[in-house]
Every structure is written in C-alpha cells, then in structure tokens.
Amino acid sequence: MLIYDSSFTDVMDATQREATSLGAHVYGSEHILLGLLLTAGPVNEAISAIDSTLNYDTVHHAIVNASDDAPLLHNLGLATVATQIADAPKPQRTPQHRHTPELQTALNAASTKWGQLRKAGHLPRQSKLDSTVLWLAVLEPSARAARLLRSIGVDPDQARSTVLAVAAGPDNPTPPWPTDVQIGPVTRIVHWFFNRTSTSA
C-alpha cells in the first residue's frame, strides 16, 4: 500500500484550491507548482535562497497571463486576445482529481527516475511518498510548469538540482538526474495511483 506523508497531502490540498480559483476542471503541472510554492518546507526554503523569482506571486501571474504561450501568440498576432482571456472571469469549479495529459506524463517520468535514484541508494528510501516527487514532476521538460518557469527566467534544471540536493541530505552528494528510465515495482504502484486519477481529455 502506498502511503503519503503530510507534505504530499498538504500540497495536493493547496493544488485543489489553486486549480479551483483559476477555473480549471482538471489539474495541470502549473497548479501543482502553485500548491508546492504555497506549502512550507525545506525545498521551498532552498529554492527561495537560490532564486527569488521562483515564488507564488510571480508564477501565478505567469499562469494567468499565459507567459509560456506569449511568444507563440505574439507571432500569431494574438497577444491582445491572450490578455483578454487572462482578464476574463473564471468559473469556480473544483477539479475531480483528474490530471491533464502533460501532468500525467511528467508524473510518470519523474516518479520513475525518482524510484531509480532511491533503488540505487542515491536518495534515502522512505516508507512514505512525500512532495519531492511532485517537485521533480513539475520540473520535467514535458511539464507546462517547466515552460512557465523558463518564461520568467528560472532554470528548471538548476531548480531540480536544488530539490535533489535537499532530498539527498546535507552530507551527501547531489545525484545526477537519470536519462535512462528503468521501471521497478514501487514505481509501477506510483504510476498506477497517478493513472487511476488521470484523464485523457
């Protein structure tokens, strides 16, 4: 049985509130990122220390204004439309624990690599799943959150190194993020949980 610690559940509660306030009907990586930034913990402290740009207000503004899509919209002559969409009132509806495809892909990739590092002894084995895997997911290249971070001048790779350094502990080296993916039994359980609550829409 997969057990979650309080940091994981706190982030997901904050994520639900943020997604609801933004009028989303499914969770995207951008909502997870907001939830992470609203939840206190050692990763947040470390992230804030290396880059003050990575904070709730800046990321929320980037989401509302679709900063990751702005260059494409500008090239299409739709910058004004994007602003109008951002200013439009959002309907209040609570997501039903479903994920966008981009978040599902990022969660699967991050949890696989995270499990690989734990199995190899580069990260401590834990009896509970914590919010570290959520941080790693939003920093995956396939995640919208990573594109949003780049749009505000934050390097997702540097942020990932910070997350891994905190996860490894102060007396241990920061492990490199795997490029080859190997799926083990624990990772399959994590994938099963994430896939169970996802949506293909």
TILUMPA-764885 format. One record per residue: residue in one letter; x negated, y negated, z of N, C-alpha, C in turn; residue number from 0. Coordinates in steps of 0.05 Angstrom, whole numbers, always signed. Atoms other than C-alpha are relative to their C-alpha. Layout:
REM residues N
(a (X Y Z) (X Y Z) (X Y Z) NUM);
...
//
This chain:
REM residues 201
(m (-17 +24 +0) (+0 +0 +0) (-18 -25 +0) 0);
(l (+15 +25 +2) (-26 -69 -19) (+11 -20 +21) 1);
(i (-7 +18 -21) (-26 -118 +39) (-12 -27 -5) 2);
(y (+9 +27 +5) (-32 -193 +33) (-4 -15 +26) 3);
(d (+5 +16 -24) (-62 -240 +84) (+16 -26 -1) 4);
(s (-16 +24 -2) (-32 -306 +106) (-9 -21 -21) 5);
(s (+9 +20 +20) (-75 -346 +57) (+14 +5 -27) 6);
(f (-13 -8 +25) (-45 -308 -2) (+30 -9 +1) 7);
(t (-28 +7 -2) (+27 -317 +22) (+5 -30 +3) 8);
(d (-3 +29 -2) (+16 -390 +41) (-2 -13 -28) 9);
(v (+4 +11 +27) (-9 -404 -30) (+25 +5 -17) 10);
(m (-23 -7 +17) (+50 -368 -62) (+24 -16 +9) 11);
(d (-22 +17 -9) (+99 -407 -18) (-3 -28 -11) 12);
(a (+5 +27 +11) (+67 -473 -38) (+4 +0 -30) 13);
(t (-3 -2 +29) (+66 -449 -111) (+29 -2 -7) 14);
(q (-29 +1 +6) (+141 -437 -109) (+11 -28 +3) 15);
(r (-10 +27 -4) (+154 -506 -82) (-9 -18 -22) 16);
(e (+10 +17 +21) (+110 -539 -134) (+13 +6 -27) 17);
(a (-13 -7 +25) (+139 -500 -192) (+29 -9 -1) 18);
(t (-27 +10 -2) (+209 -517 -168) (+2 -30 -5) 19);
(s (-1 +29 +3) (+194 -591 -163) (-7 -9 -28) 20);
(l (+7 +6 +27) (+165 -590 -233) (+21 +10 -20) 21);
(g (-21 -10 +18) (+228 -557 -261) (-7 +25 -15) 22);
(a (+8 -25 +14) (+193 -492 -281) (+18 +23 +7) 23);
(h (-16 -23 -6) (+232 -428 -287) (-17 +25 +3) 24);
(v (+19 -21 -4) (+170 -384 -286) (-26 -12 +11) 25);
(y (+26 +10 -10) (+102 -390 -252) (-21 +0 -21) 26);
(g (+24 +1 +17) (+42 -413 -293) (-24 -4 +18) 27);
(s (+25 +3 -16) (-30 -417 -271) (-2 -28 +11) 28);
(e (+2 +27 -10) (-22 -492 -263) (+15 -3 +27) 29);
(h (-14 +1 -26) (+29 -480 -207) (-16 +13 +22) 30);
(i (+17 -13 -19) (-17 -431 -173) (-23 -19 +9) 31);
(l (+22 +18 -7) (-73 -483 -176) (+10 -22 +19) 32);
(l (-11 +20 -19) (-28 -535 -142) (+4 +13 +27) 33);
(g (-4 -14 -25) (-10 -484 -89) (-26 +4 +15) 34);
(l (+26 -4 -12) (-83 -469 -77) (-11 -27 +12) 35);
(l (+11 +26 -9) (-101 -543 -71) (+16 -11 +24) 36);
(l (-16 +9 -23) (-45 -553 -20) (-5 +16 +25) 37);
(t (+4 -19 -22) (-69 -496 +24) (-28 -2 +11) 38);
(a (+27 +4 -12) (-126 -508 +72) (-15 +26 +1) 39);
(g (+16 -24 -2) (-184 -460 +74) (-29 -6 -8) 40);
(p (+28 +5 +6) (-259 -452 +64) (-6 -6 -29) 41);
(v (+4 +5 +29) (-254 -451 -12) (+7 -29 -6) 42);
(n (-7 +28 +5) (-217 -517 -13) (-21 -19 +10) 43);
(e (+20 +17 -12) (-269 -548 +32) (-25 +0 -18) 44);
(a (+24 -2 +17) (-326 -523 -12) (+4 -13 -27) 45);
(i (-6 +13 +26) (-292 -545 -77) (+0 -30 +3) 46);
(s (-2 +29 -4) (-278 -614 -49) (-28 -12 +3) 47);
(a (+27 +11 -5) (-351 -621 -28) (-16 -3 -26) 48);
(i (+16 +2 +25) (-378 -609 -99) (+13 -17 -21) 49);
(d (-13 +15 +21) (-325 -645 -140) (+26 -12 +12) 50);
(s (-23 +14 -11) (-277 -697 -111) (+23 -2 -20) 51);
(t (-21 +1 +20) (-238 -696 -177) (+20 +23 +2) 52);
(l (-17 -24 -2) (-211 -627 -162) (+17 -3 +26) 53);
(n (-18 +4 -23) (-154 -649 -116) (+29 +1 -10) 54);
(y (-28 -3 +7) (-79 -643 -114) (+11 -22 -18) 55);
(d (-12 +23 +15) (-61 -713 -139) (-10 -1 -29) 56);
(t (+11 +1 +27) (-108 -711 -199) (+11 +22 -17) 57);
(v (-10 -23 +15) (-86 -642 -220) (+29 -3 -6) 58);
(h (-29 +3 +4) (-12 -657 -210) (+5 -21 -23) 59);
(h (-2 +21 +21) (-20 -720 -253) (-6 +12 -28) 60);
(a (+8 -12 +25) (-55 -679 -307) (+22 +19 -11) 61);
(i (-22 -19 +8) (+2 -627 -307) (+24 -16 -11) 62);
(v (-23 +16 +7) (+57 -679 -310) (-4 -13 -27) 63);
(n (+6 +14 +25) (+23 -715 -368) (-12 +18 -21) 64);
(a (+10 -20 +19) (+2 -651 -403) (-28 -7 -11) 65);
(s (+27 +9 +9) (-71 -674 -405) (-14 +20 -17) 66);
(d (+13 -21 +16) (-93 -607 -433) (+9 +0 -29) 67);
(d (-11 +1 +27) (-48 -617 -494) (-3 -27 -13) 68);
(a (+1 +27 +11) (-61 -691 -503) (-16 -3 -25) 69);
(p (+14 +3 +25) (-116 -685 -556) (+15 +10 -24) 70);
(l (-15 -11 +22) (-74 -640 -599) (+24 -17 -7) 71);
(l (-23 +17 +5) (-12 -683 -591) (-8 -26 -13) 72);
(h (+10 +25 +12) (-52 -745 -607) (-6 +4 -29) 73);
(n (+7 -6 +28) (-78 -713 -671) (+25 +3 -17) 74);
(l (-25 -4 +15) (-6 -697 -690) (+17 -25 +1) 75);
(g (-16 +25 -2) (+17 -768 -674) (+23 +2 +20) 76);
(l (-22 -4 -19) (+59 -744 -615) (-7 -9 +28) 77);
(a (+7 +9 -27) (+25 -779 -557) (+23 -14 +14) 78);
(t (-23 +14 -12) (+86 -823 -545) (+21 +20 +9) 79);
(v (-20 -20 -8) (+132 -763 -545) (-9 +14 +25) 80);
(a (+10 -14 -23) (+87 -729 -494) (+6 -16 +25) 81);
(t (-4 +17 -23) (+93 -789 -448) (+30 -1 +7) 82);
(q (-29 +0 -5) (+169 -790 -456) (+8 +26 +14) 83);
(i (-7 -26 -13) (+172 -716 -438) (-9 +0 +29) 84);
(a (+11 +0 -27) (+128 -727 -377) (+17 -17 +18) 85);
(d (-17 +17 -17) (+174 -783 -353) (+28 +9 +3) 86);
(a (-28 -10 -1) (+238 -744 -364) (+5 +14 +27) 87);
(p (-7 -14 -26) (+274 -719 -300) (-1 +30 -4) 88);
(k (+3 -29 +1) (+260 -646 -285) (+23 +13 +15) 89);
(p (-21 -14 -15) (+317 -598 -267) (-12 +16 +23) 90);
(q (+10 -14 -23) (+309 -567 -198) (+10 +29 -1) 91);
(r (-7 -29 +0) (+308 -491 -204) (-24 +15 +10) 92);
(t (+21 -16 -13) (+269 -440 -165) (-8 +23 -17) 93);
(p (+9 -23 +15) (+226 -391 -205) (+6 +26 +14) 94);
(q (-8 -26 -12) (+247 -319 -194) (-24 +20 +0) 95);
(h (+23 -17 -3) (+177 -292 -180) (-9 +13 -27) 96);
(r (+9 -10 +26) (+160 -284 -254) (-23 -17 -9) 97);
(h (+24 +13 +9) (+96 -303 -289) (+2 -6 -30) 98);
(t (+4 +5 +28) (+81 -335 -356) (-21 +20 -11) 99);
(p (+20 -18 +11) (+40 -291 -403) (-28 -9 +5) 100);
(e (+27 +9 -4) (-21 -335 -395) (-9 +5 +29) 101);
(l (+6 -5 -28) (-18 -328 -319) (-4 +30 +4) 102);
(q (+3 -29 -2) (-8 -252 -325) (-27 +9 -10) 103);
(t (+26 -7 +12) (-69 -246 -370) (-23 -8 +19) 104);
(a (+21 +10 -18) (-111 -288 -322) (-1 +16 +26) 105);
(l (-1 -16 -24) (-88 -249 -261) (-12 +27 -4) 106);
(n (+10 -26 +6) (-104 -183 -293) (-31 +0 -4) 107);
(a (+29 +2 +5) (-173 -205 -317) (-15 -6 +26) 108);
(a (+14 +8 -24) (-192 -238 -251) (+0 +22 +21) 109);
(s (-1 -21 -20) (-168 -181 -207) (-18 +24 -8) 110);
(t (+18 -21 +10) (-206 -131 -250) (-29 -6 +7) 111);
(k (+27 +7 -6) (-271 -169 -244) (-6 -2 +30) 112);
(w (+2 +2 -29) (-260 -184 -171) (-3 +28 +13) 113);
(g (+2 -27 -9) (-249 -110 -158) (-27 +13 -6) 114);
(q (+26 -10 +8) (-312 -94 -196) (-22 -10 +18) 115);
(l (+21 +11 -18) (-354 -140 -153) (+2 +12 +28) 116);
(r (-4 -12 -26) (-324 -111 -89) (-10 +29 +0) 117);
(k (+9 -28 +2) (-337 -40 -112) (-30 +2 -1) 118);
(a (+30 +0 +2) (-410 -57 -128) (-13 -11 +25) 119);
(g (+11 +11 -25) (-419 -88 -59) (-9 -28 -1) 120);
(h (+8 +28 +2) (-429 -159 -84) (+19 -18 +16) 121);
(l (-19 +14 -17) (-367 -182 -46) (+10 +19 +21) 122);
(p (-8 -18 -22) (-343 -155 +21) (+27 +14 -7) 123);
(r (-26 -15 +2) (-289 -101 +20) (+18 -9 +22) 124);
(q (-20 +10 -19) (-226 -125 +54) (+24 +17 -1) 125);
(s (-25 -17 -2) (-164 -89 +78) (+24 -15 -11) 126);
(k (-22 +16 +10) (-120 -147 +54) (-9 -16 -24) 127);
(l (+5 +17 +23) (-115 -185 -11) (+4 -29 +8) 128);
(d (-3 +28 -8) (-129 -258 +1) (+1 -18 -25) 129);
(s (-4 +19 +22) (-124 -322 -41) (-24 -3 -18) 130);
(t (+23 +2 +17) (-193 -313 -70) (+6 +9 -29) 131);
(v (-6 -10 +27) (-165 -272 -128) (+18 -20 -15) 132);
(l (-16 +21 +13) (-116 -329 -142) (-17 -22 -11) 133);
(w (+20 +20 +9) (-173 -379 -146) (-14 +10 -25) 134);
(l (+14 -11 +23) (-210 -333 -194) (+18 +1 -24) 135);
(a (-18 -2 +23) (-148 -325 -237) (+4 -27 -13) 136);
(v (-5 +27 +13) (-135 -400 -247) (-25 -11 -14) 137);
(l (+25 +9 +13) (-208 -408 -268) (-8 +17 -24) 138);
(e (+5 -16 +24) (-205 -355 -322) (+4 -17 -25) 139);
(p (-2 +16 +25) (-216 -384 -392) (+28 +1 -13) 140);
(s (-26 -2 +12) (-148 -358 -414) (+22 -15 +14) 141);
(a (-20 +14 -16) (-111 -396 -359) (+4 -29 -8) 142);
(r (-5 +28 +5) (-78 -462 -372) (-13 -18 +21) 143);
(a (+12 +16 -22) (-104 -486 -305) (-29 -7 -7) 144);
(a (+28 +6 +7) (-176 -480 -331) (-1 -22 -21) 145);
(r (-1 +22 +21) (-158 -523 -392) (+6 -27 +13) 146);
(l (-7 +24 -13) (-126 -574 -347) (-25 -11 +16) 147);
(l (+24 +8 -15) (-189 -576 -304) (-21 -13 -19) 148);
(r (+19 +11 +19) (-233 -588 -365) (+10 -28 -9) 149);
(s (-11 +26 +9) (-186 -645 -386) (-5 -22 +20) 150);
(i (+5 +20 -20) (-201 -681 -321) (-29 -1 +8) 151);
(g (+29 +1 -4) (-276 -668 -324) (-11 +19 +21) 152);
(v (+9 -20 -19) (-280 -608 -277) (-9 +25 -16) 153);
(d (+11 -24 +13) (-323 -549 -299) (+10 +25 +14) 154);
(p (-10 -24 -13) (-285 -484 -284) (-21 +20 +7) 155);
(d (+21 -18 -6) (-349 -444 -286) (-14 -7 +26) 156);
(q (+12 +10 -25) (-380 -487 -231) (+18 +5 +23) 157);
(a (-19 -5 -21) (-317 -482 -191) (+1 +30 +7) 158);
(r (+0 -29 -5) (-317 -406 -199) (-24 +8 +17) 159);
(s (+25 -7 -16) (-389 -402 -173) (+4 -8 +29) 160);
(t (-5 +9 -27) (-367 -441 -112) (+19 +19 +14) 161);
(v (-18 -19 -11) (-309 -394 -100) (-14 +26 +7) 162);
(l (+15 -25 -4) (-355 -333 -107) (-20 -3 +23) 163);
(a (+19 +4 -22) (-406 -364 -60) (+14 +1 +27) 164);
(v (-15 -1 -25) (-353 -373 -6) (+9 +29 +6) 165);
(a (-8 -28 -3) (-327 -302 -18) (-23 +18 +9) 166);
(a (+23 -17 -7) (-396 -272 -13) (-10 -5 +28) 167);
(g (+10 +7 -27) (-413 -308 +52) (-25 -15 -1) 168);
(p (+23 +18 +0) (-467 -357 +72) (-27 +13 -2) 169);
(d (+26 -13 +0) (-523 -306 +79) (-4 +19 -24) 170);
(n (+1 -18 +23) (-510 -270 +13) (-2 -16 -26) 171);
(p (+1 +14 +26) (-527 -289 -59) (+27 -1 -14) 172);
(t (-25 +2 +16) (-472 -312 -105) (-1 +19 -23) 173);
(p (+1 -19 +21) (-455 -255 -151) (+7 -12 -27) 174);
(p (-8 +9 +27) (-451 -266 -227) (+28 +11 -6) 175);
(w (-27 -8 +8) (-381 -263 -255) (-2 +21 -23) 176);
(p (+3 -21 +20) (-374 -198 -295) (+11 -8 -28) 177);
(t (-10 +4 +27) (-365 -200 -370) (+12 +26 -11) 178);
(d (-11 -26 +8) (-352 -125 -380) (+20 +8 +22) 179);
(v (-21 -6 -19) (-287 -103 -348) (+3 +30 +3) 180);
(q (-4 -28 -7) (-280 -37 -312) (+22 +2 +20) 181);
(i (-23 -1 -17) (-213 -20 -282) (+0 +25 +18) 182);
(g (-1 -22 -19) (-211 +22 -219) (+27 +3 +12) 183);
(p (-27 -6 -11) (-153 +50 -177) (+11 -24 +16) 184);
(v (-10 +23 -15) (-148 -11 -130) (+9 -22 -19) 185);
(t (-8 +21 +20) (-147 -58 -189) (+26 +7 -14) 186);
(r (-25 -9 +12) (-92 -16 -221) (+24 -6 +17) 187);
(i (-22 +6 -18) (-50 -26 -159) (+6 -30 -1) 188);
(v (-4 +29 +1) (-61 -101 -161) (+14 -8 -26) 189);
(h (-13 +5 +26) (-43 -102 -236) (+29 +8 +1) 190);
(w (-27 -10 -1) (+19 -61 -221) (+18 -21 +14) 191);
(f (-15 +20 -15) (+42 -113 -170) (+5 -24 -17) 192);
(f (-3 +24 +16) (+28 -172 -215) (+18 +5 -24) 193);
(n (-17 -6 +24) (+60 -138 -276) (+29 +4 +8) 194);
(r (-27 -5 -10) (+121 -119 -234) (+16 -26 +2) 195);
(t (-13 +26 -4) (+136 -193 -223) (-3 -19 -23) 196);
(s (+5 +17 +23) (+118 -219 -291) (+23 -1 -20) 197);
(t (-20 +2 +22) (+158 -239 -352) (-15 -1 -26) 198);
(s (+12 +1 +26) (+143 -230 -425) (+11 -24 -16) 199);
(a (-11 +23 +14) (+183 -292 -443) (-19 -23 +0) 200);
//
